[in-house]
Every structure is written in C-alpha cells, then in structure tokens.
C-alpha cells in the first residue's frame, strides 16, 4: 500500500503531539484523520476504517487499551501505540491486547513514520503474501520451507512456527505470550521455552548468533524480526 492512498488516524488529546505528528504524516503522503478521545475514535473507525491508527493510551474518557480491545472485536486495522507510559507491563499489556507496535513519548518522528510504514506493509502482506523475503531470509508459508542466503535450513515444527509468526509481523514486536500461543497453542506458559527456541533458531539462521541481526530482542517483552 502506498502512502498516497493510506489514511492514518491520530487518536490523542495532546494538541502539541498532534501539531507535530499531523504535518509529518501529511508530508509523507498520508491522509490524516484525528480523534481526541476513545469514543470519538471508535465512532470514526466504524464509519470509515483507516489504514492505520496511532493511539495514545492516556485518553480523557477511557484507557487506550479499552479502545484496542473494542476495535479488535471487529477489525484488524494496524494500531501503533504512542504513549508516555514506558513501563514494561504497560507495553506488554497493550501488545497482548492487540496493538501492533508501541512507541514511547518523547519520540523521533522518523522512527514513528518507519513504524507506520511497517504496519501498512504488514496489513497488506496478511492478505497478499504467501511468503517472506528480507535480509537474505526466505520463507515459503505454503511449502513451509526456509532458506538463508539461498541455502535451505531445516527447522523443527516449533522453530518454524516461531519464525513464521515473527515473519508475519516483520518489523513489529511480538510478545512472549503471542509467541507461546503460536508455537505451543496454550499448553505452555513459561517464557523460558521461547528463549530456548529463539536461541536455537538464531544458531540456524543468523550469521553471528551471538550478535543477531535478524531476530532482535525486545528486552522483557519479546522479539522482533528485523525488516529491510
């Protein structure tokens, strides 16, 4: 999806944030909609679903996580949380509720725009892509084949499930809980299992497993597959 056709909604009651963010999005070629509280955001999304949402958690009428929860009942529109809440438990809760990414205020505009682009690419790939290709890593989702630098790599089922989940969210953080659900289907809750299998994956696909550049650690939260 090109920026010229994408519509981004800013949900934030802080006027200075909107004044900084809106011109940057417009300059990048996006159409921009605004909502100052959760109820207004839900009403606008119901009328005309945007292509991505940048959402503050500290809204005047309801917590942003409630907005995410309400939206996830009927839409998978990408949601990027932009919040001053930097506590690890807040980030994990928002991502587990259904947010696609999390950026802490104060923020660099360039980074946020990159997260918006990644979210839009992810939205498009969910319906169009049968595989993943980036940074020398290739995955065929239909044939369940993985290659690095053109060389086939043999993965266990759980290793593949973890890698596939990360690839379908490339460029976005995936929490330990989400990875456990993808690979163990709710039968395991100990995040140490994820750490062990990610370590095994890195041994098989990273050029330098001790200094990974494909599977990146989001400390205390989960992992992110680096996007090109």
C-alpha positions in Angstrom: 0.0 0.0 0.0 1.5 3.3 -1.0 1.4 6.3 1.4 -0.6 8.3 -1.2 -3.6 6.0 -0.7 -3.2 5.3 3.0 -5.2 7.1 5.7 -3.8 7.3 9.2 -5.9 8.3 12.2 -4.3 10.0 15.2 -6.1 9.4 18.5 -4.5 11.7 21.0 -5.9 14.6 23.2 -2.5 16.3 23.4 -2.6 19.2 20.9 1.2 19.6 20.8 1.6 16.0 19.8 -1.0 16.3 17.0 0.6 19.6 15.8 3.9 17.8 15.4 2.7 14.5 14.1 0.0 15.6 11.6 2.2 17.7 9.3 4.9 14.9 9.3 2.3 12.4 8.2 0.9 14.7 5.5 4.4 15.5 4.3 5.0 11.7 3.9 1.9 11.5 1.7 -0.7 10.2 4.1 -4.3 11.4 4.6 -4.8 12.2 8.2 -7.9 11.9 10.5 -8.0 13.0 14.1 -9.9 11.9 17.3 -9.4 13.5 20.7 -10.9 10.6 22.8 -11.7 6.9 22.7 -15.4 7.2 21.9 -14.8 9.6 19.0 -12.1 7.3 17.6 -14.4 4.2 17.8 -17.2 6.2 16.0 -14.9 7.4 13.3 -13.4 4.0 12.7 -16.9 2.5 12.4 -17.8 5.0 9.7 -14.6 4.8 7.7 -11.9 2.4 8.7 -8.5 4.0 8.4 -5.4 2.1 7.1 -3.6 2.6 10.4 -4.1 4.1 13.8 -1.6 6.0 16.0 -3.2 5.7 19.5 -2.4 7.3 22.9 -3.2 5.2 26.0 -4.0 8.2 28.3 -7.2 9.4 26.7 -9.6 11.6 28.7 -12.6 9.2 28.5 -11.2 5.7 28.5 -7.9 3.8 28.6 -6.4 3.3 25.2 -6.2 -0.5 25.9 -10.0 -0.4 26.0 -10.1 1.2 22.6 -7.8 -1.6 21.3 -9.9 -4.3 22.8 -13.1 -2.8 21.3 -11.5 -2.4 17.9 -10.2 -6.0 17.9 -13.7 -7.4 18.1 -14.3 -6.4 14.5 -11.2 -5.0 12.8 -7.6 -5.9 12.3 -6.5 -2.3 11.4 -2.9 -1.8 12.4 -2.6 0.0 15.8 0.6 1.8 16.8 0.5 2.9 20.4 2.2 6.2 21.1 2.3 6.7 24.8 4.3 8.3 27.7 3.8 5.1 29.6 7.2 3.4 29.4 6.7 0.7 32.0 7.3 -2.8 30.6 4.0 -4.1 31.9 2.1 -1.4 30.1 3.8 -2.2 26.8 3.2 -5.9 27.2 -0.5 -5.3 28.1 -1.1 -3.1 25.1 0.6 -5.5 22.7 -1.2 -8.5 24.1 -4.5 -6.7 23.9 -3.9 -6.4 20.1 -1.7 -3.4 19.4 0.8 -4.0 16.5 3.6 -1.8 17.9 4.5 0.5 20.7 6.5 3.8 20.7 7.3 5.7 23.8 6.9 9.5 24.1 9.0 11.6 23.6 9.6 10.1 20.2 11.6 10.7 17.0 9.2 11.4 14.1 11.4 9.4 11.7 11.1 6.3 13.8 7.3 6.6 14.2 6.9 7.1 10.4 9.0 3.9 9.9 6.7 2.0 12.3 3.7 3.3 10.3 5.2 2.1 7.1 6.0 -1.3 8.6 2.4 -1.6 9.9 1.0 -0.8 6.5 3.2 -3.4 4.8 2.2 -5.9 7.4 -1.5 -5.2 6.7 -1.0 -5.7 3.0 1.0 -8.9 3.4 -1.6 -10.5 5.6 -3.9 -10.8 2.6 -1.5 -10.9 -0.3 1.7 -12.7 0.8 2.4 -16.4 0.6 6.0 -15.9 1.8 8.6 -13.7 3.3 11.8 -12.4 1.9 14.2 -10.0 3.6 17.9 -9.7 4.7 18.7 -12.9 3.0 16.0 -14.9 4.8 13.3 -16.5 2.6 10.2 -18.3 3.9 7.6 -20.1 1.8 4.5 -20.2 4.0 2.7 -22.7 1.8 5.5 -25.2 1.5 6.9 -24.5 4.9 10.4 -24.0 3.5 13.1 -21.7 4.9 16.3 -20.6 3.2 19.1 -18.3 4.3 21.3 -16.9 1.5 19.8 -19.4 -0.9 20.7 -22.3 1.4 17.9 -24.4 2.7 17.6 -24.6 6.5 15.9 -27.5 8.4 13.8 -26.3 11.3 11.7 -28.2 13.9 8.0 -27.5 13.9 8.2 -25.2 16.8 11.2 -23.3 15.4 9.3 -22.8 12.2 6.1 -21.7 14.0 8.1 -19.1 15.9 9.9 -17.9 12.8 6.7 -17.7 10.8 5.0 -15.7 13.4 7.8 -13.2 13.6 7.9 -13.0 9.8 4.2 -12.3 9.5 4.8 -9.4 11.9 8.2 -8.3 10.4 9.4 -5.1 11.8 7.0 -5.3 14.7 7.5 -6.5 18.3 5.8 -9.9 19.1 5.4 -10.6 22.8 6.5 -13.8 24.6 2.8 -14.5 25.2 2.0 -14.2 21.5 4.9 -16.5 20.6 3.9 -19.1 23.2 0.3 -19.1 21.7 1.7 -19.5 18.2 4.0 -22.4 18.9 2.5 -24.2 21.9 -1.2 -23.4 21.4 -1.7 -22.5 25.1 -0.2 -25.7 26.5 2.9 -23.9 27.9 3.1 -20.6 29.8 6.8 -20.5 30.7 8.6 -17.8 28.6 11.9 -19.7 29.0 10.7 -22.1 26.3 10.5 -19.2 23.9 14.0 -18.0 24.8 15.5 -21.5 24.3 13.9 -22.0 20.9 14.8 -18.5 19.8 18.4 -19.4 20.7 18.2 -22.5 18.6 16.7 -20.5 15.7 19.5 -18.0 15.8 22.1 -20.8 15.6 20.5 -21.9 12.4 19.7 -18.6 10.6 22.0 -15.9 12.0 25.4 -15.1 10.5 26.6 -14.4 14.1 24.2 -15.9 16.6 25.9 -14.1 19.5 25.2 -10.8 17.7 21.9 -11.4 15.8 20.8 -9.0 13.1 17.6 -10.9 12.1 15.8 -11.8 15.3 16.1 -8.8 17.6 15.4 -8.9 21.4 12.9 -6.5 22.9 14.1 -6.8 26.5 11.4 -8.2 28.8 8.7 -8.1 26.1 9.5 -10.4 23.2 11.2 -10.3 19.8 11.2 -8.5 16.5 12.2 -9.8 13.1 14.3 -7.0 11.5 12.7 -5.6 8.4 14.6 -4.4 5.3 
